Amino acid sequence: NAVVEALCCGRPVVATNVGGIPELVNEHSGILIPPHDAEKLRTALETALSTEWDPDRIAVTFKRDWAVVAEETFAACCKVLNSDAARKAG
């Protein structure tokens, strides 16, 4: 995902406020805009380009090692499997 890659590299993003993106982007790492709003996109891009972002703060927030990623992925899979098993049992 380009948003995650940019954030891991300490680069701010301008992205639409959809899906999981709002969980990644905050006021320190970028700007969220509504989908299909060209005027808000223009304004957000101008703001992002004129803002002094802290690349170290952005990058540190989003860097994770592979062990953490593996644990999070395993936990998510277990949650899905457990909820599916509970749904079938109920």
C-alpha positions as CSV (number, residue, x, y, z in Angstrom):
1,N,0.0,0.0,0.0
2,A,1.5,3.3,-1.1
3,V,0.2,5.1,2.0
4,V,2.0,2.8,4.4
5,E,5.2,2.9,2.3
6,A,5.2,6.7,2.3
7,L,4.6,6.9,6.1
8,C,7.3,4.4,6.8
9,C,9.7,6.6,4.8
10,G,8.7,9.6,6.8
11,R,6.7,11.2,4.0
12,P,3.3,12.8,4.7
13,V,0.3,11.8,2.6
14,V,-2.8,13.4,1.3
15,A,-5.4,10.6,1.1
16,T,-9.1,10.0,1.0
17,N,-10.9,9.3,4.3
18,V,-12.0,5.8,3.3
19,G,-11.3,2.2,4.4
20,G,-8.4,1.8,6.8
21,I,-6.6,5.0,5.8
22,P,-8.0,7.0,8.7
23,E,-6.4,4.6,11.1
24,L,-3.0,5.4,9.5
25,V,-3.1,9.1,8.9
26,N,-3.3,11.8,11.6
27,E,-2.6,15.5,11.8
28,H,1.1,14.7,12.2
29,S,1.4,12.5,9.2
30,G,-0.9,13.9,6.5
31,I,-4.2,15.2,5.5
32,L,-7.5,13.3,5.0
33,I,-10.0,14.4,2.5
34,P,-13.5,13.2,1.5
35,P,-13.6,11.1,-1.7
36,H,-14.6,12.7,-5.0
37,D,-13.9,16.3,-3.8
38,A,-11.5,17.9,-6.2
39,E,-11.5,21.3,-4.4
40,K,-10.6,19.7,-1.0
41,L,-7.9,17.7,-2.8
42,R,-6.4,20.9,-4.3
43,T,-6.5,22.7,-0.9
44,A,-5.0,19.7,0.9
45,L,-2.2,19.4,-1.6
46,E,-1.4,23.1,-1.2
47,T,-1.4,22.8,2.6
48,A,0.7,19.6,2.6
49,L,3.3,21.2,0.3
50,S,3.5,24.4,2.5
51,T,3.7,22.5,5.8
52,E,6.9,21.6,7.5
53,W,6.5,18.0,8.4
54,D,8.7,16.0,10.8
55,P,9.8,13.0,8.8
56,D,11.4,11.3,11.8
57,R,8.1,11.6,13.8
58,I,6.2,10.2,10.9
59,A,8.6,7.3,10.2
60,V,9.0,6.2,13.9
61,T,5.2,6.0,14.3
62,F,4.9,3.5,11.4
63,K,8.1,1.5,11.5
64,R,7.5,-2.1,12.7
65,D,9.8,-5.1,12.5
66,W,8.7,-8.4,10.8
67,A,8.2,-10.1,14.2
68,V,5.5,-7.5,15.2
69,V,3.9,-7.7,11.7
70,A,3.8,-11.5,12.0
71,E,2.2,-11.3,15.5
72,E,-0.4,-8.8,14.4
73,T,-1.2,-10.9,11.3
74,F,-1.5,-14.1,13.4
75,A,-3.8,-12.3,16.0
76,A,-6.0,-11.0,13.2
77,C,-6.3,-14.5,11.6
78,C,-7.1,-16.0,15.0
79,K,-9.8,-13.4,15.6
80,V,-11.4,-14.1,12.3
81,L,-11.3,-17.9,12.8
82,N,-12.6,-17.7,16.3
83,S,-15.5,-15.4,15.3
84,D,-16.3,-17.7,12.3
85,A,-16.3,-20.8,14.6
86,A,-18.5,-19.0,17.2
87,R,-20.9,-17.9,14.4
88,K,-21.2,-21.5,13.1
89,A,-21.6,-22.9,16.7
90,G,-24.4,-20.4,17.5
